[in-house]
Amino acid sequence: MSQFSGKWARLSRQIDGYLGDTVLIVPRLRGEYSEGPPDPDRPARTIKAVFSLRPEVEAAPIDLGRHGGRLQGASKVAIAPATLWIRAAVFAGLGYELRQGDAVTLVELSGRPTYSVSRAVPNDVGDVTVILTDEGE
């Protein structure tokens, strides 16, 4: 293990201790039109991870189809304001990959908000950033 890897492992444990939230991950089977029931092959796990929620920002329109005073159409850029940072050792302890649609519940927050996994992106040191979608419950 490199000196950086060892120091990063210790530092990331401290970050979890200071900033981490208790998170319940419930893997789900994919439904045809909605999220499915819990996946019996991937057990639910409670972990510590760092949750981040950016303030509400309205998506800005992109007017790429504008020609003079004529508007061909407009698009909006979607942003992911909710993310979860899971350190490499904690992610490895899950024993499975996160899939789109898996449920992530913040058990210590008021109302126990639940999010759905949109995408899980590993970085170069093995930590994983999970992009979340608010389930609005």
Secondary structure, DSSP 4 states (H G I P E B T S, - for coil): --HHHHHHHHHHHHHHHHH-EEEEEE-EEEPSSSEEEE-TTS--EEEEEEEEEPPP-PPPEE-TTEETTEE---EE-----EEEEE-HHHHHHH-S---TT-EEEETTSTT--EEEEEEEEE-TTS-EEEEEEE---
